């Protein structure tokens, strides 16, 4: 997915120093893969991945030094004249003068890092994976309960925020309230976070907006959390609710199936404690243990023996 990325944001996220920025403050990038342009410096421009961030390391810079000045200038002019988004340089390697002349001529940002080329490539790929990941926004809340990322859904006024607040008081970590931005980082990994403008904020009806990080400290919040379980809060009684816990229900977010539990909400019921139990039971099931399955198997054994 193609995204417009601010060069200043990339430089800040990757701790890069700006060698040349020019007037191009943003770049269109559609791939988290980086291109090592050694073949291009040797004159091979067939199948040149111009849509990728270009990464120069020790090999590329050393090879450039071996070229005659006229040949190097020609190759660099052709390279920077291609529609590349930007250039990264590892190991704080100083580029030759004609390198920067070509970058200025074609207005291509050049950024530098002290990391080794391999580490810079890895760090940049992770950053771009996150930026380019498909994403959606959904109404709900997100909590880290015993290490389980719980996406809490339900109609407005059902008690999602109050439940999240009770969980925070019980020592669990808050990620998002009201709006959850969900990013698909891989085929089976969803990560949720709060929009920047309301990060750490929670709306409590009758009180208003509160800052969880100020009220309960920085240990009560988490910037983002992988979503592994969805809990839907439903007011009143539910006729078809699973009483044993063996039925498997899912919701699909960005093509990823997430286990879902529907919990009835009634006055006097401590939903936060039930969510804690749901999180611990989910962890037990993930290692092959579950009370519902154990009971069902025992009942079948009794039936077969009778």
N, C-alpha and C positions, 0 to 999 in steps of 0.2 A: 504494500500500500504506500503510495507516494505521499510524503509529508513535507511541509515547508518548515525547515529548522533554522532557528536563529544561530548564527555563528558564535555570538557572544554566549548563548546558552550552552552550546557544545564545549566552548573553551572553558567555561566555569565548571561544567559537570566533569570534564576529563582533566581539569587542572592543566590546561594548555596555555602557553604563552603565544601572543600574537606576533608573528614575524611580519606579515602584511595582511591587511584586511581590505583596504580599498573601499569602494562604495557598495560592494555586494554584502549586505548585512544578513541575507538569508540564502538558503540553498534548497533546491528540491532534491530529495533523496528518497529512493524507493527500495533500497536494499541495505541490509545490515552487513553484507559482505564487503570487505575491503579489497582493493586491487594493489598488488605490488608491481609497479610499472617497469620492471627490469627489461622485459621484452620490448616495450615501447622505446626505452632509451637506446636499445640496440637496433631500432628502426622497424620493428614488426608491429604494425598498427591494425592488422587484421584481427577481428574479434576483440577489439579493445573495449573493455567494460567502462565506458565513459559515464555511466550512471552511478558508479560507486565512488566512495571516498578513496582518494589515492594516498598510499602509504609509502614513504621513502625511509629505508633503513640503511645500515652500513653497506650492504651489497650494492644498492642502487647509487648511493653517493660515491662510493669508491670507483664504481664503473664510470660515472660521469667524469671523474678526474682523469681517467685514461684517454678520454676522447680529445681530439684536436679541437681548439677553440671554435673554429667555424662549424665543425660537425656537431659539437655540443650545442651551440646556439641554434642550429637548424632543428635538431631533435627537440629541444626544449620549447621552441616556438611552435612546433607542430603539436607537441603534447599539451601545452597550456592553451593553445588555440582550439582544442577539442572542448565540448560542453561538459567539463568535469565540475563537480560541485565544490570541491576544496581539496587541499593537500595537507597531509600530516607528515611531520618529520620526527623520527624517534631519536633517542640518545643525545638530544641537544646538538645534533650534527649541524655544522655551519654550511649552508648551501653556497655554491659559487655565485659570483655576482650576476652572471648571465641567467641564472636560475630565477633570481628575484626580478631581474629586468623583464623576463618573459611573464612572470606572474603579474607585475604591474601593467604590462602592455595589455594583457587579456583580462585584467581585473579578477584574478582568481585568489581567494583567501589562502594564506599559508600559515599553519599553526604548528607549534613545536612542543615536544614533551621530553623530559629527561628519562622516561621509562625506556627499557629495551623495546625493540621493535615488536617482539612477540607479545610482551605484556601490554603494550599500547594497542596492538591489534585486538587482543582479547578484551580489554577494557572498552574500547570503542565499539566493538561488536555487541557487547552486552548493553551498552547505552543505546545503540541504534535499535536493537531488538525491542527494547522497552518503548522507545519513541514510536516505532513503526508498527507496533502490535495493534491488531484490530481491537476496537474498544466500543463499549456501549455505556449508557448511564441508566440506572434503574432506581426506582423508589424503594427505600429500605434502609437498613442499618447494617453495620459490619463490626463484629467483635472477635477478639482473640480470647477464647475460653479454653484453658488447659492446653494451649497450643493448637486448638482446632479453630479454623477460620469460619465463623458462623455468619451467614448472610440472613438477616432477619427481615421478613417481609410481612405484609398485612395492610389492611385498609387504614387510612388516616384516622387517628384517634383510638386505635386498638390497644396501644400501650407499648409500641416498639421502643420509644425513647426512654420511657420509665423503666422498662426491663433492662435496657442497656445501662442506665444510670445505676440500677441496683447491682448489676454485674461489676461495674467499676468499683462500687463501694466494697464488693466482696473480693477485690484484688485482681480482677481481670482487666484486659487492656482494650481501649476504645479506638476504633479506626475511622468510622464514618457514621453520620446520622442523616437521615432524610434522603440524601442522594449518594449513591455509590457508583463511582467510575470503575468499570470492570474491563480489564485488559487481558487479552489472550496471548500469553507469552510462548506457549507451545501447543501441541495438539491436545493435551490433556491438563494444561495448567492455566488457571484463572487467578488473577491477582486483582484485589479491589482496594480502592483508596478513596479518600474524600476529595472533592474539588478544592483547589487551593484557596478559594475565597471563603470557604466555610470550614477549613481544616481545624480540627480540635473543638469545633462548636457543636452544641446540642440544643435543640429546642424542647423546653419543658412547658407544657401547656399550663397557663396560669402564672408562670414565672417569666418566661421569655427565653432569650438566648443566653447560654452559659458557656464559659470556656473551661472545658474539662481539664486541660493541662494546667490551668491556673488554680482551679479548685482542688484538684487531687494530685497534682505534681506530674512531672514528665514521665514518671514510671507508669502512669495510668493510660498512656496513649501509645499507639504504634502508627507509623506513617502509612504502611500498607500491609496487607495480609492475604495469603493465598486462600481462596474460597474452596473449602472442602465439604461443607454441609450447609444446607438451606433449611431454615425453620420458618414455617408460615403460621402466623398467629390468626386464629379464627374466633370471633366472638360467639359466645353461647355454646350450646351443645352441638356435637357433630354426630350424625347418625351412623355414618359408615367409617368411623375412625378405627384404626388398627389397635386392638386391645392387647395383642401379644408382642408385636414388634417384629414380625417375620415378613410382613409385606414390604416390598421395595418400590418406592416411588421416586421419581426424578423430575427435575426441571432442566431445561436445556438453555444454556447461555453461550452464545457465540459458537454453537455447535458442540459444546462440551456438556455431558450429562453430569449433574450434581445431585447427590442424594437429598431428598426432601422429606421433612417430617412436618405434619400438621398438628398444631397444639391448640386445643380449645381454651379460650380465655374467659374466665368468670370472676366475679367479685370475690376477693378473699384468697384466690389462688396465687401462690408465689411462683410466677412464671420464670423468674431468674434462677431459682433452685432447679426447676425442671430443665432449663437450658444447660445448667452445669451437668446434670445427670445425662442429658442427651449427648453432650460432648464426651464425657467419660465412656459412655456406652458405645459411641461411635469409634473411639480409640480401641476399645476391646474388640469390636467387630473387625476392625482392620487387622488384628492379629489372630483372627479366627475364633474368637470367643464371643458368645452372645446368649443372654438369658432366654430369649424367645425361642431360638433354635434348640437350645438344650431342653427346654420344657416340651417342645413339640416332639423331639426325638424320644424323650422318656414316655410320653403318652403313646406313641407308636409302638414302643417296646412292650408296654403293658397290654395294648390291644392284641399284639401278636402272640403274647404268652397266654392270653385268656381263651 
